[in-house]
Amino acid sequence: MLPLELMTAPQLVGAVAQRARRLRLDRNLTQQELAERAGMSLSSLRRFERTGEIAFLSLVRVAMALDASDGLGALFPEQVRSLDDLLEPPRRQRGRRS
């Protein structure tokens, strides 16, 4: 299997779904049990495991239910440029218009 950083978006989605399914099976949980723990419908969990399609909030809930949410904080790491950036309150920023 390719490293995650070399995958296309569809490949990454499929890999995450496969990992979640494997972790569910390793934890000896049925789809129904995981869906209940994650507070989502069974059909949504089945679709996720089959296609990788899932709402982000549901993905977070699945990760938490599987005790696998540690890596979620690394998705969009904060960039610290200086000590002043840490001490100043955050300023509202907007993207530039083209």
N, C-alpha and C positions, 0 to 999 in steps of 0.2 A: 504494500500500500504506500502511496505517496505521502511524504510529509505534509502536514496541514498547510504550510505556507506555500506549497507548490500546487495546491488544488484549485480548480475553478470553483466558483460559488456553488453550482449544483453538486459537485463532488464533495465539497465541504459539508453541505447540508446533509447529504447521504451518510457521510462518515460520522457526523455527530449523532444522527438517528441510530446508526448501527451501534455506536458506543453506548448510548443510553439503553438500548434494548439488551445489549450484553450485560450491562451493569444491573439492569432489572432482573435478568435471569440469574446472575451471580448472587443477588440478594434474595433469590427464591421468591420473587413477587410475581403475581399474575398481573396481567394488564389491568384488570378490574381493581386490584388492590392499589396499584400505583396511581391509577386515575383518581381513586378516592383520596389517597394521601396528598395528591397534587391539587385536589379541588377542581378537577376538570372532567369532562365527559369521556366515557370509554371510547366513543367514536373518534374524538379528537386525538386521544393517545394512539389509537390504532392507525389513524391517518399519519401521525407523526412518525411512527415506527416504519410505516410502509413507504412514505414519500419524503419525509423530512420536513413537511410543511407544518408550521406551528407558530402561534403568536409568541412574541418575545416574552410576555408576562407568563404564559403557560410554560415556556421553556425554562424560565427561572424557577417556577414552581416544581417542575419535574426534577430539575437539578437539586433543589433543596430537599425534595422528598427522597431522592437517592443519596443524599449527603455528599453531593458532588458540586457544590456551588463555589468552591474556592477559586476556581479559575475565572469566574465571571468578572471579577474586579479588574482583571488584566485586559479586558476587551478594549478599553479606551483609556490608556494610562495618561495621567496628568503630566504635563510637561512643566518642570520647574526650571526657570532660567537663572534665578538668583535668589538669594536669601530674602530680598525685599518682596519677591513674588509670594513667598510663604507668609510674610507678616502683613501684607496689605489685604484688605477685604476684597473679594472678587468684584470686578467691574463688569457691567453688562456689555456684551460684545455682540456685534452683528457682522454678518458676512458682507463682503463688498459686492456692489452691483457691477455687472459687466458693462 
